[in-house]
Structures are given as structure tokens and as C-alpha cells.
Amino acid sequence: MDLKLFIIIFVLFGYSKAAWNVTCDFDLEGIENIIKYLPTECIEIYKQGVDSELYQASLREYTAFADFYKKLERYERRPGSKPNEVPTQNTKLRFHIYNTTLLNTCGIDIANRTDLTTDGDRANKYYECLSLKRDEMIKLIPK
């Protein structure tokens, strides 16, 4: 398993046991080959096609996450480190970011997660909330 796929899977399932958060990384190269490894909700959204509202909302959320992750990675990278070197994680900063932004307040919990594929309006609100939370997260990363 390559590092990028490992990170995606870690992020998808590593947030919290109390809250359910999903992000579908539809822009990955070869998505048709790895879609089966993503959560069921992502598979269902993917089946609706690239023109569907849910697909586009999910893609916007992923872009917001990618922006956050790139900024965090740049901050954590040590001066003089090699380009392919994995940066040391700043656990205190990450803990602060996730506890401040509270992604689980976006309105989808474990009991209602099927709403993502059955209720387009609720899903769009969920993805929009996550995108806004990602913007908040970016602001918490020191310059």
C-alpha cells in the first residue's frame, strides 16, 4: 500500500470514535481501482457520477482538506529536511486544531450516516460545514 493511500485511510478512520466523518478523495489517480477501499458512502456517491451534486460537494470538501494538509505539512517540515522525508508530526498542534474545530459538529453521526447518500440537501450542508471547518483549521496553523 503506498503512503498516500495509507494516509487517506488513516485520516478517514482516525478522527474519533464518538463522531463519524467521511471524506471521499475522488481526485486520486486511479480512483476506479481504489474506490472499493473507501467507505460505502463514498462508493455510493461515486456511482452517482461526476456531475452529481453530492460528488461535487465531496470533491470541494476534499480540496479544502488537501489545502489544510499541505499547509500543516509545510509547517511540520523541518528546515533542511529532504523533499521525500516524512515530517515529524506536531501532536500538540494537531490535538489543538481538531479539538478547537470539532468536526463532529457538522451534523452527521453514526446513527444517521446513510443521510449522505439518501438526503442530498443534508449531505451538501455536511460537506459545506466540513469545508468551513477546514478553513478554520488552516487559520490555526502558525505561519
DALINZI-V474956 format. One record per residue. N is the residue number from 0. RES is the residue in one small letter. PSI is psi as a letter, one per 30 degrees, with the letter a starting at -180 (NA if undefined). Layout:
# DALINZI-V474956
n:N res:RES psi:PSI
n:N res:RES psi:PSI
This chain:
# DALINZI-V474956
n:0 res:m psi:k
n:1 res:d psi:l
n:2 res:l psi:e
n:3 res:k psi:e
n:4 res:l psi:e
n:5 res:f psi:e
n:6 res:i psi:e
n:7 res:i psi:e
n:8 res:i psi:e
n:9 res:f psi:e
n:10 res:v psi:e
n:11 res:l psi:e
n:12 res:f psi:f
n:13 res:g psi:f
n:14 res:y psi:d
n:15 res:s psi:k
n:16 res:k psi:f
n:17 res:a psi:f
n:18 res:a psi:l
n:19 res:w psi:k
n:20 res:n psi:k
n:21 res:v psi:k
n:22 res:t psi:k
n:23 res:c psi:j
n:24 res:d psi:i
n:25 res:f psi:f
n:26 res:d psi:g
n:27 res:l psi:k
n:28 res:e psi:k
n:29 res:g psi:h
n:30 res:i psi:e
n:31 res:e psi:f
n:32 res:n psi:f
n:33 res:i psi:f
n:34 res:i psi:e
n:35 res:k psi:f
n:36 res:y psi:f
n:37 res:l psi:l
n:38 res:p psi:l
n:39 res:t psi:e
n:40 res:e psi:e
n:41 res:c psi:e
n:42 res:i psi:e
n:43 res:e psi:e
n:44 res:i psi:e
n:45 res:y psi:e
n:46 res:k psi:f
n:47 res:q psi:f
n:48 res:g psi:l
n:49 res:v psi:f
n:50 res:d psi:f
n:51 res:s psi:l
n:52 res:e psi:e
n:53 res:l psi:e
n:54 res:y psi:e
n:55 res:q psi:e
n:56 res:a psi:e
n:57 res:s psi:e
n:58 res:l psi:e
n:59 res:r psi:e
n:60 res:e psi:e
n:61 res:y psi:e
n:62 res:t psi:e
n:63 res:a psi:e
n:64 res:f psi:e
n:65 res:a psi:e
n:66 res:d psi:e
n:67 res:f psi:e
n:68 res:y psi:e
n:69 res:k psi:e
n:70 res:k psi:e
n:71 res:l psi:e
n:72 res:e psi:e
n:73 res:r psi:e
n:74 res:y psi:e
n:75 res:e psi:f
n:76 res:r psi:k
n:77 res:r psi:k
n:78 res:p psi:k
n:79 res:g psi:g
n:80 res:s psi:l
n:81 res:k psi:k
n:82 res:p psi:e
n:83 res:n psi:f
n:84 res:e psi:k
n:85 res:v psi:k
n:86 res:p psi:l
n:87 res:t psi:k
n:88 res:q psi:k
n:89 res:n psi:j
n:90 res:t psi:e
n:91 res:k psi:e
n:92 res:l psi:e
n:93 res:r psi:e
n:94 res:f psi:e
n:95 res:h psi:e
n:96 res:i psi:e
n:97 res:y psi:e
n:98 res:n psi:f
n:99 res:t psi:e
n:100 res:t psi:f
n:101 res:l psi:i
n:102 res:l psi:f
n:103 res:n psi:f
n:104 res:t psi:g
n:105 res:c psi:f
n:106 res:g psi:g
n:107 res:i psi:k
n:108 res:d psi:l
n:109 res:i psi:e
n:110 res:a psi:f
n:111 res:n psi:g
n:112 res:r psi:f
n:113 res:t psi:f
n:114 res:d psi:f
n:115 res:l psi:f
n:116 res:t psi:f
n:117 res:t psi:f
n:118 res:d psi:j
n:119 res:g psi:e
n:120 res:d psi:e
n:121 res:r psi:e
n:122 res:a psi:e
n:123 res:n psi:e
n:124 res:k psi:e
n:125 res:y psi:e
n:126 res:y psi:e
n:127 res:e psi:e
n:128 res:c psi:e
n:129 res:l psi:e
n:130 res:s psi:e
n:131 res:l psi:e
n:132 res:k psi:e
n:133 res:r psi:e
n:134 res:d psi:e
n:135 res:e psi:e
n:136 res:m psi:e
n:137 res:i psi:e
n:138 res:k psi:f
n:139 res:l psi:f
n:140 res:i psi:k
n:141 res:p psi:l
n:142 res:k psi:NA
